[in-house]
Amino acid sequence: MNRLIYIISILSFGFLYSQDEELDMDAMWDNTVWNEIEEVSTKEYEVEKVTTVAGVRGAEAEDEALHHLYYRQSMKGPSEIQLNKALGKLLNTLATLKEKKPENSKIPEVTHYVIQIYKKLNNNEKAIEFQTELLASAPESKWAKYYK
């Protein structure tokens, strides 16, 4: 670090002279103390989840380029495994809420989310079962209005 400060101070000394004065560059070169660099450190960074996508060149190339496009995971929605994990957590939460306090205000909201996941999983029987339960238990909630 001291070496760096020493070199910077020598370089800044050269900038103190105005342009009108003539600098003796040869004398400065001869009088400069050169130090060998002993260690160089490199910092590397990585970007998380890099996704390669193909760009569309215009309307004429749209049809031929569509089968080459790859979308980020967030653009294609959650996978079936992720939906099943979320469903399991929501069903556990719903059971806990009903066990602790059957009149809990969060029960209609959680039930709504369970219905939506069942619909995404194409399990319409279970979705209708929970929908009927929601309309029976909380018909005036803001979540029940989606199923009336």
C-alpha positions as CSV (number, residue, x, y, z in Angstrom):
1,M,0.0,0.0,0.0
2,N,2.9,2.3,0.8
3,R,4.4,1.7,-2.6
4,L,1.2,2.6,-4.3
5,I,1.0,5.9,-2.3
6,Y,4.6,6.5,-3.3
7,I,4.0,6.0,-7.0
8,I,0.8,8.1,-6.9
9,S,2.7,10.9,-5.2
10,I,5.4,10.9,-7.9
11,L,2.8,10.9,-10.6
12,S,0.8,13.7,-9.0
13,F,4.0,15.7,-8.7
14,G,4.2,15.8,-12.5
15,F,0.7,17.3,-12.7
16,L,1.6,20.2,-10.5
17,Y,3.6,21.8,-13.3
18,S,1.7,24.0,-15.6
19,Q,1.8,23.4,-19.4
20,D,4.0,26.4,-20.0
21,E,6.9,25.1,-18.0
22,E,9.1,22.5,-19.7
23,L,9.3,19.1,-17.9
24,D,12.5,17.2,-17.9
25,M,11.0,13.8,-18.6
26,D,14.4,12.1,-18.9
27,A,15.4,13.3,-15.4
28,M,12.1,12.2,-14.0
29,W,12.6,8.8,-15.6
30,D,16.1,8.4,-14.3
31,N,15.2,9.5,-10.7
32,T,12.1,7.3,-10.4
33,V,12.4,4.5,-7.9
34,W,10.8,1.4,-9.5
35,N,9.4,-1.3,-7.2
36,E,8.5,-4.8,-8.3
37,I,4.9,-5.8,-7.8
38,E,4.9,-8.8,-5.5
39,E,1.2,-9.8,-5.5
40,V,-1.8,-9.3,-7.7
41,S,-5.2,-10.2,-6.6
42,T,-8.2,-11.0,-8.8
43,K,-11.8,-10.8,-7.8
44,E,-14.3,-12.9,-9.8
45,Y,-18.1,-12.5,-9.7
46,E,-20.8,-14.8,-11.0
47,V,-24.3,-13.9,-12.0
48,E,-27.0,-16.2,-10.6
49,K,-29.1,-18.3,-12.9
50,V,-28.0,-17.0,-16.3
51,T,-30.6,-17.9,-18.9
52,T,-29.7,-17.7,-22.6
53,V,-32.5,-16.3,-24.7
54,A,-32.8,-15.8,-28.4
55,G,-33.9,-12.4,-29.6
56,V,-36.5,-11.9,-32.4
57,R,-35.2,-9.9,-35.3
58,G,-38.6,-8.6,-36.3
59,A,-42.1,-9.6,-37.4
60,E,-40.7,-11.6,-40.4
61,A,-38.5,-13.8,-38.1
62,E,-41.1,-14.2,-35.4
63,D,-42.5,-17.6,-36.5
64,E,-39.2,-19.2,-37.3
65,A,-37.5,-18.0,-34.0
66,L,-40.3,-18.9,-31.6
67,H,-39.2,-22.5,-31.3
68,H,-35.7,-21.3,-30.3
69,L,-36.8,-19.1,-27.5
70,Y,-36.1,-20.1,-23.9
71,Y,-37.8,-18.4,-21.0
72,R,-36.8,-17.9,-17.5
73,Q,-38.3,-20.1,-14.9
74,S,-40.3,-17.2,-13.5
75,M,-41.9,-16.6,-16.9
76,K,-43.2,-20.2,-17.4
77,G,-44.8,-20.5,-14.0
78,P,-44.2,-22.9,-11.2
79,S,-43.6,-26.6,-12.0
80,E,-45.9,-29.4,-10.8
81,I,-43.5,-30.3,-8.1
82,Q,-43.4,-26.7,-6.8
83,L,-47.2,-26.6,-6.9
84,N,-47.5,-29.8,-4.9
85,K,-45.0,-28.5,-2.3
86,A,-47.0,-25.3,-1.9
87,L,-50.3,-27.2,-1.7
88,G,-48.9,-29.4,1.1
89,K,-47.8,-26.3,3.0
90,L,-51.2,-24.6,2.5
91,L,-53.1,-27.7,3.6
92,N,-51.0,-28.0,6.7
93,T,-51.6,-24.3,7.5
94,L,-55.3,-24.7,6.8
95,A,-55.5,-27.6,9.2
96,T,-53.6,-25.8,11.9
97,L,-55.8,-22.7,11.6
98,K,-59.0,-24.7,11.8
99,E,-57.6,-26.6,14.8
100,K,-56.6,-23.5,16.8
101,K,-59.5,-21.2,15.9
102,P,-62.2,-22.3,13.5
103,E,-63.4,-18.7,13.0
104,N,-60.0,-17.4,12.0
105,S,-60.2,-14.7,9.3
106,K,-57.2,-16.2,7.4
107,I,-59.1,-19.5,6.6
108,P,-61.0,-18.2,3.6
109,E,-57.8,-16.8,2.1
110,V,-55.8,-20.0,2.5
111,T,-58.8,-22.0,1.2
112,H,-58.9,-19.7,-1.9
113,Y,-55.2,-20.4,-2.6
114,V,-55.7,-24.2,-2.1
115,I,-58.5,-24.0,-4.7
116,Q,-56.3,-22.1,-7.2
117,I,-53.5,-24.7,-6.8
118,Y,-55.9,-27.6,-7.4
119,K,-57.2,-25.8,-10.5
120,K,-53.6,-25.4,-11.8
121,L,-53.0,-29.1,-11.1
122,N,-56.2,-30.0,-13.0
123,N,-57.8,-31.6,-10.0
124,N,-61.2,-30.1,-10.4
125,E,-62.9,-32.5,-8.0
126,K,-60.8,-31.3,-5.0
127,A,-61.1,-27.7,-6.2
128,I,-64.9,-27.9,-6.2
129,E,-64.9,-29.6,-2.8
130,F,-62.9,-26.8,-1.3
131,Q,-64.9,-24.2,-3.2
132,T,-68.2,-25.6,-1.7
133,E,-66.5,-25.6,1.8
134,L,-65.5,-21.9,1.3
135,L,-68.9,-20.8,0.2
136,A,-70.5,-22.6,3.1
137,S,-68.1,-21.3,5.8
138,A,-67.5,-17.8,4.7
139,P,-70.0,-16.7,2.0
140,E,-69.5,-13.0,2.6
141,S,-65.7,-13.0,2.5
142,K,-63.8,-11.3,-0.3
143,W,-62.4,-14.6,-1.3
144,A,-65.8,-16.3,-1.8
145,K,-66.9,-13.7,-4.4
146,Y,-64.6,-15.5,-7.0
147,Y,-66.8,-18.6,-6.7
148,K,-70.3,-17.3,-6.7
